Structure formats: C-alpha cells, structure tokens
C-alpha cells in the first residue's frame, strides 16, 4: 500500500486525543486536516475521574485552545433561516450565513396548519410531569410523549394525502433522556414502520448527532418548579438538538422550568416570545384533548390510591394486599370492567399493558406509605 501524504479526520471534535494518534501514525503522512465542531457533543467518557483529568479532550480542542488558526465553514445549507437564527447567535457569534437554497420561499414548508407549526416554534407543555421510568433512573414526561404522538399522527394524515405524488417526509423525535425515547417509541409502536416515503426516528440527542430530518420535534422532558434540568443545560447538547431540522423545528417544554434554569434554555424561551414563536399547547384542539385525557388518567389513578388508603368504613385498617384488591376493584368500576374478582398473582399476566402499569403504580404508592 502506498503511503498516505494527506490525512483528513472528520468529526474530529468527537475523537479523544488518544484515538486521533492512531491514524496519525500512518507512514508517510505529511499533512493532517481536522474537521469538527467544538460547539457540539465531545467524545463520551464514562469515568468521572478520567473526564476531570481531560481524557475526553480532543486534539481539535487542544489545538484550538493553543491558538492554532481555525478556518470556519461559515455557510449553512440545512436549516430554514428561522431555525438557524438562535443557534447562530448563541453558539457561533452570528458568523454563520444562510445559503441561497434555504432562503427560497419554496424551502418553507407548512406541513400543518396554524402558526404553531411553522418553521420554528416553542410549544409550552405547562401541565407535564417529569418522572422516573419504571425500570431505571432515566426521566420521562408522559404528557409530552402524548403530545409528540398526536403531532406525528397529524403529520401522517397530511402525508396520506400526498400518496401518488412521490413526496417524502422524514420526522425525527429527539429527547435528552433515554426514558423519554423509550416511552415515545412504545406509544408509537410499529405503526409507522415500513411506510414508503414516511419515516419517524426517535433517538436521544447523542444518537442524532450528524443526522438531519425534514421535521425535528424536541421533547425536553423536565417539568418542575425549581428549574432543575440536569445535563440538559449543557450547551453542546442543546446545539446538537437545535440544528438537526431542515424545514421545521418544534420544541416541546415547560416554559416555567426552563426559564428558571438559568441556562441557554431560558434564553431560548425568551427569544421565542420575542419572535412570536411561543405557543401554549392547549391552543391546538388535538393537543389539548390528548393532554387532558392523559392528565385525567394520572389524576384518576392518584384518586384511586387515595380512596384505597382512606378506608370506606371507620376504624378499619387495610393491609397492603387488601388495599391492592380494593384499588383494582375501583379501577374496574371506573372502567366498566366485567372483572369481579381482585387481581391474584396467577392471573395478573392476563391484564392489558395499561392496566398492569396503573396497578404497579398504585402498588408503589401504597408501598411508599408503609402499609401493614
């Protein structure tokens, strides 16, 4: 094999220095070009000790910090100008220009009616609730997940009207939390698999780096009164999420939580309001209906647990087992179920997924209250 004189390393900001030394050892290399973006996600380092020691730093970052000249590729060809505006001003110092192709009127696609679903919008999900997923420590927000599903359903209805026109539509659903990714994937199921010309991909922010779609829907998940958003505040992660869309970027989140986070997300919310791209989710009838239904289910399950804990008869203390049976009986009465007997370990596997999930939540609530 003839020696390589020129070495080009793409996504160089994602490579650890130790990894970059591998191709640099190729015999005959006289010139090396590193292409990357330190404003996007760096290499992943799981060990906190290694991370603090700088093991995750890239050669790209090191050379940049030492003052080596960088050449900025300052024209973007992907995003509608309404989408590129915020990342450009907040991460790139307004140094990026929009190419002529994205400025054309034909590049603007209103896939759904209404200003809420224009090229760029922040959709406020005020009533969401962040919670840990059933089998792990990752977070999810089921009301946001319901909103995502409704939006995808609306887009599919639009796509069906295109059948025969050879048009295609790609949708990316992005969330920083794997728990939310799983929740949305489960809600969507396999309904949109193998749909020629219509694709839906649900991934974490990290999983979407380097990808692009016609429409990106971001589910930020966090919803609390204190403004706590954890690693969601990392600017590189925000930048990746905001720069994946070609035609439309719709951000779902809790305005109050994100504004109180003292992070770039607060700046984003204020910018959306200033640009009149801020909307409350309940302004859309379909979203309002879906969120109401989801909140009602959550509230009813809470009420069932409360009714089970407060015994119907005075001076009666229920055991855990009795309370669980009562919970299920109340659920059956509410849902019009024909099941008359309580849930036993032998037949619990026959319950549908939603009922099993609700019952498990009730059990967790009862356990937390230290029943007998």
C-alpha positions as CSV (number, residue, x, y, z in Angstrom):
1,X,0.0,0.0,0.0
2,X,1.3,3.4,-0.9
3,X,1.9,5.9,1.9
4,X,-0.8,8.5,2.5
5,X,0.5,12.1,2.4
6,X,-2.8,13.7,3.3
7,X,-4.9,12.7,6.3
8,X,-8.4,14.1,6.7
9,X,-10.3,13.4,10.0
10,X,-14.0,14.2,10.1
11,X,-15.9,14.8,13.3
12,X,-12.5,15.4,14.9
13,X,-14.0,17.1,17.9
14,X,-15.6,13.8,18.9
15,X,-12.4,11.9,19.0
16,X,-10.2,11.6,22.1
17,X,-6.6,12.7,21.6
18,X,-5.6,9.1,22.2
19,X,-7.9,7.9,19.3
20,X,-6.6,10.6,17.0
21,X,-3.0,9.3,17.4
22,X,-4.0,6.1,15.6
23,X,-4.3,7.5,12.1
24,X,-1.5,10.0,12.7
25,X,0.9,7.0,12.9
26,X,0.2,6.0,9.3
27,X,3.5,6.1,7.4
28,X,4.1,8.9,5.1
29,X,1.6,11.4,6.5
30,X,2.8,14.9,5.9
31,X,-0.4,16.9,6.3
32,X,-3.4,16.4,8.5
33,X,-6.7,18.3,8.3
34,X,-9.1,18.1,11.3
35,X,-12.8,18.9,10.6
36,X,-15.1,19.3,13.6
37,X,-17.2,21.5,15.8
38,X,-16.3,22.0,19.4
39,X,-19.7,23.5,19.9
40,X,-21.3,20.1,19.5
41,X,-21.0,17.0,21.7
42,X,-17.5,15.8,22.6
43,X,-16.2,12.3,22.9
44,X,-18.0,10.3,25.6
45,X,-16.1,9.4,28.7
46,X,-18.0,7.4,31.3
47,X,-15.4,7.7,34.1
48,X,-15.8,11.0,36.0
49,X,-12.2,10.7,37.1
50,X,-11.0,10.4,33.5
51,X,-13.3,13.1,32.5
52,X,-11.9,15.6,35.1
53,X,-8.4,14.6,34.0
54,X,-9.1,15.7,30.5
55,X,-9.1,12.3,28.9
56,X,-12.1,13.2,26.8
57,X,-10.5,16.2,25.2
58,X,-10.0,16.1,21.5
59,X,-6.8,17.1,19.6
60,X,-9.1,19.5,17.8
61,X,-10.0,21.2,21.1
62,X,-6.4,21.2,22.3
63,X,-5.1,22.9,19.1
64,X,-7.9,25.4,19.2
65,X,-7.1,26.3,22.8
66,X,-3.4,26.8,21.9
67,X,-4.3,29.4,19.4
68,X,-3.9,27.5,16.1
69,X,-5.7,29.1,13.2
70,X,-9.1,27.8,12.5
71,X,-11.0,28.1,9.2
72,X,-14.7,28.5,9.7
73,X,-17.1,27.0,7.2
74,X,-19.5,29.9,7.6
75,X,-22.4,28.9,5.3
76,X,-25.1,26.5,6.4
77,X,-27.1,24.6,3.8
78,X,-29.5,22.7,6.0
79,X,-31.8,24.8,8.1
80,X,-34.6,27.2,7.3
81,X,-33.4,30.7,8.5
82,X,-36.0,30.7,11.3
83,X,-34.3,27.6,12.7
84,X,-30.7,28.7,12.3
85,X,-31.3,32.1,13.8
86,X,-31.0,31.1,17.5
87,X,-28.0,28.6,17.2
88,X,-26.2,31.1,15.1
89,X,-26.5,34.0,17.6
90,X,-25.9,31.9,20.7
91,X,-23.3,29.4,19.7
92,X,-21.5,30.9,16.7
93,X,-21.4,34.6,17.3
94,X,-23.6,35.4,14.2
95,X,-20.7,34.2,12.0
96,X,-22.9,31.7,10.0
97,X,-24.7,32.8,6.9
98,X,-27.7,31.0,5.3
99,X,-27.2,29.7,1.8
100,X,-29.4,30.9,-1.0
101,X,-31.2,27.5,-1.2
102,X,-32.7,27.7,2.3
103,X,-33.8,31.3,1.8
104,X,-36.0,30.4,-1.1
105,X,-39.8,30.6,-0.4
106,X,-40.1,27.0,-1.7
107,X,-37.9,25.9,1.2
108,X,-40.6,27.0,3.7
109,X,-43.0,24.1,4.2
110,X,-46.1,24.5,6.3
111,X,-46.8,20.8,6.8
112,X,-49.6,21.5,9.4
113,X,-52.0,24.5,9.5
114,X,-51.5,27.3,12.1
115,X,-48.6,29.4,13.2
116,X,-47.8,26.9,16.0
117,X,-46.5,24.5,13.3
118,X,-44.4,27.0,11.3
119,X,-40.7,26.6,10.6
120,X,-39.8,27.3,14.3
121,X,-41.8,27.2,17.5
122,X,-41.6,26.6,21.2
123,X,-44.7,24.8,22.4
124,X,-45.3,25.2,26.1
125,X,-46.5,22.0,27.9
126,X,-47.4,23.5,31.2
127,X,-49.1,20.5,32.8
128,X,-46.4,17.9,32.2
129,X,-44.8,15.9,34.9
130,X,-41.3,14.5,34.9
131,X,-40.9,11.1,36.5
132,X,-38.5,8.2,36.5
133,X,-39.2,5.4,34.1
134,X,-40.4,2.1,35.6
135,X,-37.2,0.1,35.3
136,X,-34.4,2.7,35.6
137,X,-33.2,6.1,36.7
138,X,-33.8,8.0,33.4
139,X,-36.6,10.5,33.2
140,X,-39.7,10.7,31.1
141,X,-42.7,13.0,30.7
142,X,-45.8,11.2,29.6
143,X,-47.8,14.3,28.7
144,X,-45.1,15.5,26.4
145,X,-44.9,12.0,25.0
146,X,-48.7,12.1,24.2
147,X,-48.2,15.5,22.5
148,X,-45.5,14.1,20.3
149,X,-47.6,11.2,19.3
150,X,-50.5,13.5,18.4
151,X,-48.2,15.7,16.2
152,X,-46.9,12.6,14.4
153,X,-50.4,11.4,13.8
154,X,-51.4,14.8,12.3
155,X,-48.3,14.7,10.0
156,X,-49.2,11.2,8.8
157,X,-52.7,12.4,7.9
158,X,-51.1,15.1,5.8
159,X,-48.7,12.5,4.2
160,X,-51.5,10.2,3.2
161,X,-53.0,13.0,1.1
162,X,-49.7,13.0,-0.8
163,X,-49.8,9.4,-1.8
164,X,-49.1,9.2,-5.5
165,X,-47.1,12.4,-5.6
166,X,-43.8,10.7,-4.7
167,X,-43.3,13.2,-1.9
168,X,-41.4,12.0,1.2
169,X,-41.4,13.2,4.8
170,X,-38.9,12.4,7.4
171,X,-39.5,13.1,11.1
172,X,-37.0,13.0,14.0
173,X,-38.1,13.0,17.6
174,X,-35.2,14.0,19.9
175,X,-35.0,13.9,23.6
176,X,-32.0,14.1,26.0
177,X,-33.4,11.3,28.2
178,X,-33.5,7.6,27.1
179,X,-36.5,7.1,29.3
180,X,-38.5,9.5,27.2
181,X,-37.1,7.9,24.0
182,X,-38.4,4.5,25.1
183,X,-41.8,6.0,26.2
184,X,-42.4,7.7,22.9
185,X,-41.2,4.6,20.9
186,X,-43.7,2.4,22.9
187,X,-46.5,4.9,22.3
188,X,-45.8,5.0,18.5
189,X,-45.3,1.2,18.4
190,X,-44.6,-0.1,14.9
191,X,-47.4,1.8,13.3
192,X,-45.1,3.9,11.0
193,X,-42.6,1.2,10.2
194,X,-42.3,0.3,6.5
195,X,-44.3,3.3,5.4
196,X,-42.7,4.1,2.0
197,X,-41.8,7.8,2.0
198,X,-42.8,8.4,5.6
199,X,-40.3,7.8,8.3
200,X,-40.2,8.5,12.1
201,X,-37.0,8.1,14.1
202,X,-36.9,8.5,17.8
203,X,-33.5,8.9,19.4
204,X,-31.5,10.6,22.1
205,X,-29.7,13.9,21.3
206,X,-26.4,12.0,21.3
207,X,-27.9,9.5,18.8
208,X,-28.9,12.2,16.4
209,X,-25.5,14.0,16.1
210,X,-24.6,14.1,12.5
211,X,-28.2,13.4,11.3
212,X,-30.9,15.6,9.8
213,X,-34.6,15.3,9.1
214,X,-37.3,17.4,7.4
215,X,-39.0,17.9,10.8
216,X,-37.5,17.7,14.3
217,X,-39.6,17.5,17.4
218,X,-37.7,18.0,20.6
219,X,-39.1,16.8,23.9
220,X,-37.2,18.5,26.8
221,X,-38.9,16.4,29.5
222,X,-38.0,18.5,32.5
223,X,-41.0,19.9,34.4
224,X,-40.5,21.1,38.0
225,X,-41.0,24.3,40.0
226,X,-37.3,24.7,40.9
227,X,-35.8,25.0,37.4
228,X,-33.7,21.9,37.8
229,X,-32.7,20.5,34.3
230,X,-29.5,18.5,35.0
231,X,-27.3,17.7,32.0
232,X,-30.0,19.2,29.7
233,X,-28.2,22.6,30.4
234,X,-25.1,21.5,28.6
235,X,-24.7,24.0,25.6
236,X,-23.2,21.4,23.3
237,X,-26.2,19.1,23.8
238,X,-28.6,22.0,23.2
239,X,-26.8,23.0,20.0
240,X,-27.0,19.5,18.5
241,X,-30.7,19.2,19.3
242,X,-31.5,22.6,17.7
243,X,-29.5,22.0,14.5
244,X,-31.0,18.7,13.1
245,X,-34.0,20.1,11.2
246,X,-34.3,21.1,7.6
247,X,-37.8,22.7,7.4
248,X,-39.4,22.6,10.8
249,X,-38.2,22.6,14.4
250,X,-40.9,22.2,17.2
251,X,-39.6,22.3,20.8
252,X,-41.9,20.9,23.5
253,X,-41.1,22.0,27.0
254,X,-42.2,23.6,30.3
255,X,-41.7,27.3,30.0
256,X,-41.5,27.9,33.8
257,X,-39.0,25.2,34.4
258,X,-36.7,26.1,31.5
259,X,-36.9,29.8,32.2
260,X,-35.9,29.3,35.9
261,X,-33.0,27.0,34.9
262,X,-30.5,29.9,34.4
263,X,-29.3,28.2,31.2
264,X,-29.4,28.7,27.5
265,X,-33.0,27.3,27.6
266,X,-34.2,30.4,29.4
267,X,-32.7,32.5,26.6
268,X,-34.4,30.3,24.0
269,X,-37.8,30.7,25.6
270,X,-37.4,34.5,25.8
271,X,-36.2,34.6,22.2
272,X,-39.2,32.5,21.1
273,X,-41.5,35.0,22.8
274,X,-39.7,38.0,21.3
275,X,-40.0,36.4,17.8
276,X,-43.6,35.4,18.4
277,X,-42.8,31.8,18.0
278,X,-44.1,30.9,21.5
279,X,-47.3,28.9,21.8
280,X,-49.3,27.2,24.6
281,X,-50.0,23.6,23.6
282,X,-53.7,23.8,24.5
283,X,-54.1,26.4,21.7
284,X,-54.3,23.4,19.4
285,X,-57.5,21.4,19.9
286,X,-55.9,18.0,19.2
287,X,-53.1,18.6,21.6
288,X,-55.4,20.0,24.3
289,X,-57.7,16.9,24.0
290,X,-54.8,14.5,24.3
291,X,-53.2,16.2,27.2
292,X,-56.5,16.5,29.1
293,X,-57.0,12.8,28.6
294,X,-53.5,12.0,29.9
295,X,-53.9,14.3,32.9
296,X,-57.3,12.7,33.7
297,X,-55.8,9.2,33.8
298,X,-53.0,10.4,36.1
299,X,-55.4,12.2,38.4
300,X,-57.8,9.2,38.5
301,X,-55.0,6.8,39.4
302,X,-53.9,9.1,42.2
303,X,-57.5,9.3,43.4
304,X,-57.8,5.5,43.4
305,X,-54.7,5.2,45.6
306,X,-56.1,7.8,48.0
307,X,-59.5,6.1,48.1
308,X,-57.8,2.8,48.8
309,X,-55.8,4.3,51.6
310,X,-58.7,6.0,53.3
311,X,-60.9,3.1,54.2
312,X,-64.6,3.4,53.4
313,X,-65.5,2.3,56.9
314,X,-64.4,3.9,60.1
315,X,-61.8,2.3,62.3
316,X,-60.8,-0.2,59.6
317,X,-57.1,-0.6,58.7
318,X,-56.4,-2.3,55.4
319,X,-53.4,-4.5,54.8
320,X,-51.3,-4.0,51.6
321,X,-53.0,-6.9,49.9
322,X,-56.5,-5.7,50.8
323,X,-55.6,-2.2,49.6
324,X,-54.4,-3.6,46.3
325,X,-57.5,-5.6,45.8
326,X,-59.6,-2.5,46.6
327,X,-57.6,-0.4,44.2
328,X,-58.3,-2.9,41.4
329,X,-62.0,-3.1,42.2
330,X,-62.2,0.7,42.0
331,X,-60.4,0.6,38.7
332,X,-62.8,-2.0,37.4
333,X,-65.8,0.0,38.5
334,X,-64.4,3.2,36.8
335,X,-63.5,1.5,33.5
336,X,-66.7,-0.6,33.3
337,X,-64.8,-3.8,33.6
338,X,-66.7,-7.1,33.9
339,X,-64.0,-8.5,36.1
340,X,-65.4,-9.0,39.6
341,X,-62.5,-10.7,41.4
342,X,-59.4,-9.0,42.6
343,X,-56.0,-9.5,40.9
344,X,-54.1,-12.6,42.0
345,X,-50.6,-13.5,41.1
346,X,-51.9,-16.3,38.8
347,X,-54.0,-14.1,36.5
348,X,-52.2,-10.8,36.6
349,X,-50.3,-11.6,33.5
350,X,-53.6,-11.6,31.6
351,X,-54.1,-7.9,32.2
352,X,-53.6,-5.5,29.4
353,X,-50.4,-3.4,29.5
354,X,-52.1,-0.1,30.5
355,X,-54.0,-1.7,33.4
356,X,-50.8,-3.6,34.6
357,X,-48.9,-0.3,34.5
358,X,-51.6,1.5,36.5
359,X,-51.7,-1.3,39.1
360,X,-48.0,-1.3,39.5
361,X,-48.0,2.5,40.1
362,X,-50.7,2.0,42.8
363,X,-48.6,-0.6,44.4
364,X,-45.6,1.7,44.5
365,X,-47.7,4.4,46.1
366,X,-49.0,2.0,48.7
367,X,-45.6,0.7,49.5
368,X,-44.3,4.3,49.9
369,X,-47.0,4.9,52.6
370,X,-45.7,2.0,54.7
371,X,-48.9,-0.1,54.9
372,X,-49.0,-3.1,57.2
